[in-house]
Amino acid sequence: TKPPKFLVIEDNLLAQEATHSILQELSCQVEFATALEDLDRIFLPGKFDVVLMDIGLKETSGYLMAKRIRQIENDKGYC
């Protein structure tokens, strides 16, 4: 069985480290995004099994990040 792939959208370094440590202990693959630019570079429809998102990001909001994920999926014809 392949380990699940997580995209974690979090801009707090301490929270990133804690999340990474926990998920790594569970043999999960983890990638992080902190801003819309990261999301545009990292996210591909179907690439991740789970997306964990901080709603209160400093430079943007989790709501805008979620909207961008849906836009990328629609642009790629995934939905």
N, C-alpha and C positions, 0 to 999 in steps of 0.2 A: 504494500500500500504506500502511495506517495504521501509525504507529509503535507499538511495544508499550508497554503501560501497566504500570508497576511499582508495587507497594506495598512500601515498605521499612520494616520495623519495626526501629527502631534508636534508642537513647536517647543515644548519644554524638554530640555536635555535630560533632566533627572527622570521625568516620566518616560522618555524614550528608553533610557537605560533599564529602568525597572520592567517595562513592557517587554523589551528585547530579552532580558534575562528569563522572565517567566515563560515566554513563548519558546525560547530556545530549549529550556528544560523539558518542554513538551514536544520537542523535535519538530517544531514548526519553522518554516522559512519566513523571514520577516524583511520587509522593505519599508522605509520611512519616507514620508513627504511632509514638508513643513509649510509650503506655499503653493500657490497655483502653478508656478513655473515648474516645481518639482513634480506636481501631479501630471502636467502635460508631458513631461519627459518619461515618467515611470508607468503611468496607468495605461493599460491596454484591456479592452473588454475580454473577459474570460481568463485573464492572467492570474487573478487572485480569487481565492475561495472566500475570504472574509476581509471586509474593510472595517477597521476600528477608527473612529474619528473623534477628535476633541472639537466640541462645538465652539468653544471660546478661544479661537486662535488670535494672536496679536495683530498680524498684518491683514487678515481676512477672517471670514467666519466659516464654521463648519457647514453652514447652510449653503454658502457660495461654492464651497468645495464639492458638496453633494450635487449641486446643480451642474457643476462642470463635469463631474463623472457621468451624469445622465446625458449631457450634451455630447461628450466623447462617444458614449455608447450609441447614441442616435446617429451621429456622423458616420460611424463605422457600420451602421445597419445591424447592430447587435440586439436591439430591443424588438 
